[in-house]
Amino acid sequence: MKLPKSEVMSLADNITIRPHQIVSKKLAHQDDVHVSLFSFDGAESVSEQANSEDIFIFVLEGTVAVETPAHYQATSGQVLAIPRGTLHRVHSVTPSKIFQYSTNKGEPPMEQFIKKVNQREILDLAAALDYEEGGISSLAMVQRNSLTITLMAFDAGERIASHSSNGDALVQVLEGTAAIDIDGTPYTIPAGKSIIMPAGTPHAVAAAHGQFKMMLTVVKPQ
């Protein structure tokens, strides 16, 4: 991913809102996976279109609306999912920033790619799974060779021991505070902040500061 690695960050800080413009920044671009940041000045609009892939929009700042032609509106921390083939228009209600990914390759024509969460509905991802006393719960929304997206909830004191992956792993903390170690360097990541654990680098994740929930996006080689 084209973002700083092993560094606590706000995804929204990696793109700028410019007057009267829509700005896009590709973070990962492969045949079947596209991950991008977008910024919108107030009242800006993307032309109406129907995409060949499912689209997942995570609102980082501001308020964004989607017309399908039904009207859906999401604010910071909420999610919009747009099934492929759906004629839609995305526009900003206020100056906004979004994290967007899409995936489409190698699936049966009508399969829902982002699973276990409702489409065409504003989502509170932190509420999509519960804490398990003395354990870690997870909900896999996307499982593909080159992309996985998983919601995870850690009870206080729980951890995943040091390991490495062949893909870049983006952690977005949804609730609470995560304690993450990347190659021996500790990081504390509060809700609303993110960090990338680089491919091939040992890392561990722990709930050292009470319970926390996160969304984990791993982009791997094709």
N, C-alpha and C positions, 0 to 999 in steps of 0.2 A: 504493500500500500504506500502511496505517495504522501506520507505524513511522518512527522518525527516519531522515532521508535524509542522505547524505553524512557518515555517522558510523560509525566502527567500533563494532560492538556484538556482544554475545552474544544470540542470539535468546531464549535461556532467561531472560535478565534482563527481558524484556518481559512476563512473566506470573508470577504468584505462586502458590505452592502454599498452599492454605488448609486448615486441619484439617477432615477429614471431608467435603471438597467436591471437585467437578469444576468447574473454571473454564474458560470458553472466551472467546476474543477473535478476532473476525473481522478479518482484514487486508485482504482483497479479496473482494467479493461481487458477482458478475455472474450473468446467466442461466445461463451454461455453465461458469463457473469459480468455485470457492470455496476460499479460502486462509485458514487459521485456526491459532491457537495454542491448545493445551489444556494444563491442568495437572491432575494427579490426586494426591490424598493416597493413602497406602498402602492397598491392598485396595479401592479404589473401582472401580466398574464402570458402563459404559454399557449400557443395555438392549439385549437381542438384537434385531437388525434386519437387513434386507436393503435396501441402498441402490440407487437407480437409476443411480448413477454409480460409476466406478472410484475407489478411494480409495488414496492414497499417504501413508504415515505415516513420518516421519523422527523418530527418538527423539533428543531433545536432552539429556535427563537421566533417570537411573533405568532401570527395567526395565518394559516393557509387554508384555502377552500378548494374543493374539487367538485365540478359539475359533471354528472354522469348519464343523464341530465338531472338526476336527483342531486340535492345539495348536501355536501358533507363539509364540516369545518373542524379543524384541529388546531390546538395551541401547543405551546412548548411542552415537551414530554409526552405528547400523544402521537398516535400512529394512524396512517391511512393506508389501506391495501387496495390496489386497483387490479382486478383480474385482467388477464390479457384479452385482447379483442374488444375491450370496453371503450367506446367513444367517450372521451373525457377532456376536460380543460382544467388546468391547475392555475390558480391565481392567488396573489397575496392580498389579504385583507389589511394587514399592517406590514411594515418592513419585516422581512422574515428570512430565516436560514433553515435549510432542510438537509438531512442525510438521506440519500436515496439509493436503493439497489434493486436490480432486476435480474431475472434468470429465466432461461427458456429452453436450453438445448437438451435434446434427447429424451423428452418426456412425451407420454401419450397426449393427443390433442386437447383433451378436456381435463387433464389432471390439475388439481390445485397444487401449485408449487410451494406456497407458504402455508403450512398445515397447522392444525390444532388451534388456530385463532380465527375469528370470524372476519370475512371480507366485507367490504362496503360498510364498515362500522368503525367509529372512532374507538381506539383501544387504549386502555391503561395497562401497559405491559407488566408493570410491577404487580398488578392485581391478578395476572393470568395464572400465577402459581402460588402455592402456600409454603410456608416454612414447615420443615419436618423436624420435630424435636430431636436433637442429637444427630442430625444428618444433613444431607444436601439433596435438594430436589431439583429436577431439571425438566425442561419441556423443549423438545427439538422441533423447531418450526421449519427448518430447511436442512436436508441431509443429501448432499450431492458430492461427487468426487472432488470438485473444485471449490465448493462453498458449503459451509455449515453455519447455521444460525440457531443459537440455543439460549433460552432463558434459564437462569440458575438462581436458586435461593439457598443461602448458607445460614444455618443456625449458628448462634454465637459459639466461637471456639472451634468451628469446623474448618477443615482445610483440604486442599488438593496438593499432594506432595510434589516436589520439584520434578519436572519432566520437560520434554521439548516436542515441538510439532514441526511438520514440514511446510506449514503455512504461517503467514502473518496473522496474529490473533488480536482483534480489536475488542477491548473490554469497555462497555459503557455502563457505568454504575447507575442503577435506577433508584435505589433506596439504600440508606445506610452508608457505611464506609468500608471499602475493601482494603486489605493489606496484601500487596503483591510484591514478590521478590523476583527480579529479573537478573539472572547471572550474578547473584550475590548482592545486588543493590536493592534496598527496600524502598517501596513507594506507598504512600497513603492516598487513596483516591476516594473522595466524597461523592455523593449523589450529584449527577449532572456533569461530572468530569469523566475523562476517558484516558486510556493508555493503550499502546500497541506493544504486544510481546512479539519480538521478531522471530521469524522462522529459524529453527535450528538452535535457538538459545534456551538454556534451562530456565524455567520459571515455575513459581508456586503461587497459589492463591489461597488466602485465608480470611476468615471472619474474626479478626483479632480485636475489633472495636464494636462488638455486638453483631446482630443479624444484618445481612445485606443481600440485595438482589442485583443481578447484572444481566446484560445481554451480551453474548459472546459471538462475534462474527469472525470466522476463520476462512481466509482466502488462500487456496492451495494451488500448486502448479497443476496444469491440466494433465 
